[in-house]
Amino acid sequence: MAQTENIDDAIAKKGSIEHLWKIIDPENKHPYATCLDKWYRMSLTEQRRLYLYLLYRKWRGEPFYGTPYEIVCNCHPRPTNWNGRMMINSLMKSTTKMVSACFEGSFGIYTLDEANVWEMTHISTLN
């Protein structure tokens, strides 16, 4: 479950849409070329947010709804507040940096990547 690369490394890769596509369509049933235009019109911050959101959904074993095209075009990603989730203990013990941070006026436990990408405030490290 440990994160093997940080979000900047993943998004900075040439062809980062291919990297994202492996998360949402590992069997490659849908060509990613269908949403390249939308992907490249997204800001780097929007790309990072979508990547993290989908990566953490996959970690939690939650399904993706819609086609990959619909996901890229219509998804409104939100950070995961890990407080009270079953995976928090393994995340705290892993190399993934966890923080307490404020998002939209509420405190929670997030990964450091989420806190940075969603520009959270009042960040305190936990591990």
C-alpha positions in Angstrom: 0.0 0.0 0.0 3.0 2.3 0.4 3.1 5.0 -2.2 6.1 4.3 -4.5 6.2 7.7 -6.1 4.9 11.1 -5.2 2.2 13.0 -7.1 4.7 15.4 -8.8 6.7 12.4 -10.1 3.6 10.7 -11.5 2.1 13.8 -13.2 5.5 15.1 -14.5 5.9 11.9 -16.5 5.6 12.4 -20.3 2.3 11.0 -21.2 0.9 11.3 -17.7 -2.6 10.5 -19.1 -1.3 7.0 -19.9 -0.3 6.7 -16.2 -3.7 7.8 -15.0 -5.5 5.5 -17.6 -3.8 2.4 -16.1 -5.6 3.2 -12.8 -9.1 3.6 -14.2 -8.9 1.2 -17.2 -6.2 -1.4 -16.4 -7.6 -3.8 -19.1 -7.3 -1.0 -21.7 -10.9 -1.4 -22.9 -11.3 2.3 -23.8 -8.7 4.3 -25.8 -7.4 7.2 -23.7 -7.2 9.3 -26.9 -10.9 10.0 -26.5 -10.2 12.5 -23.7 -6.8 13.8 -24.5 -8.2 17.2 -25.4 -10.0 17.5 -22.0 -6.9 16.3 -20.1 -4.6 18.8 -21.7 -7.1 21.6 -21.0 -7.0 20.8 -17.3 -4.6 22.7 -15.2 -1.7 20.8 -13.6 -3.5 21.2 -10.2 -6.7 19.7 -11.6 -4.7 16.8 -13.1 -3.0 16.2 -9.8 -6.3 16.3 -7.9 -7.9 13.8 -10.3 -4.9 11.5 -10.2 -4.9 11.4 -6.4 -8.6 11.0 -6.0 -8.7 8.0 -8.4 -5.5 6.5 -7.0 -7.0 6.5 -3.4 -10.3 5.1 -4.7 -8.4 2.3 -6.2 -6.5 1.7 -2.9 -9.7 1.5 -1.0 -11.2 -0.9 -3.5 -14.0 1.5 -4.5 -15.4 1.1 -8.0 -15.2 3.7 -10.7 -18.5 4.7 -12.3 -18.9 5.6 -15.9 -16.5 5.2 -18.8 -12.9 6.5 -18.4 -13.9 9.4 -20.7 -16.8 10.3 -18.4 -14.5 10.1 -15.3 -11.9 12.5 -16.8 -14.6 14.9 -18.1 -17.1 14.9 -15.3 -15.3 13.8 -12.1 -15.2 16.4 -9.3 -12.4 15.1 -7.1 -12.3 15.7 -3.3 -9.5 14.8 -0.9 -10.0 11.8 1.3 -10.3 12.4 5.0 -8.7 9.2 6.3 -9.8 9.8 9.9 -11.9 6.8 10.9 -11.2 4.8 7.7 -9.9 1.2 8.0 -6.8 2.0 6.0 -5.5 4.7 8.3 -3.4 2.4 10.4 -1.6 1.0 7.5 -1.1 4.4 6.0 0.3 5.8 9.2 2.8 2.9 9.3 3.8 3.2 5.7 6.2 5.7 4.1 3.2 7.8 3.0 3.4 11.1 4.9 0.1 11.8 6.9 -0.9 15.2 8.2 -3.7 16.9 10.1 -5.0 19.7 8.0 -8.0 22.0 7.5 -10.0 21.7 4.2 -12.9 24.0 3.6 -13.1 24.9 7.3 -13.0 21.3 8.7 -10.0 19.5 10.1 -9.2 15.9 9.1 -6.3 13.5 8.4 -5.0 13.6 4.9 -1.9 12.5 3.0 0.7 15.3 2.6 0.2 15.1 -1.2 -3.5 15.8 -0.7 -2.8 18.7 1.7 -0.5 20.2 -0.8 -2.6 19.7 -4.0 -5.8 20.9 -2.3 -3.9 23.9 -0.8 -5.0 23.0 2.8 -4.1 25.2 5.8 -3.0 24.5 9.4 -0.9 21.5 8.3 0.7 19.4 11.1 2.7 16.3 10.4 1.5 13.0 12.1 4.2 10.5 11.1 
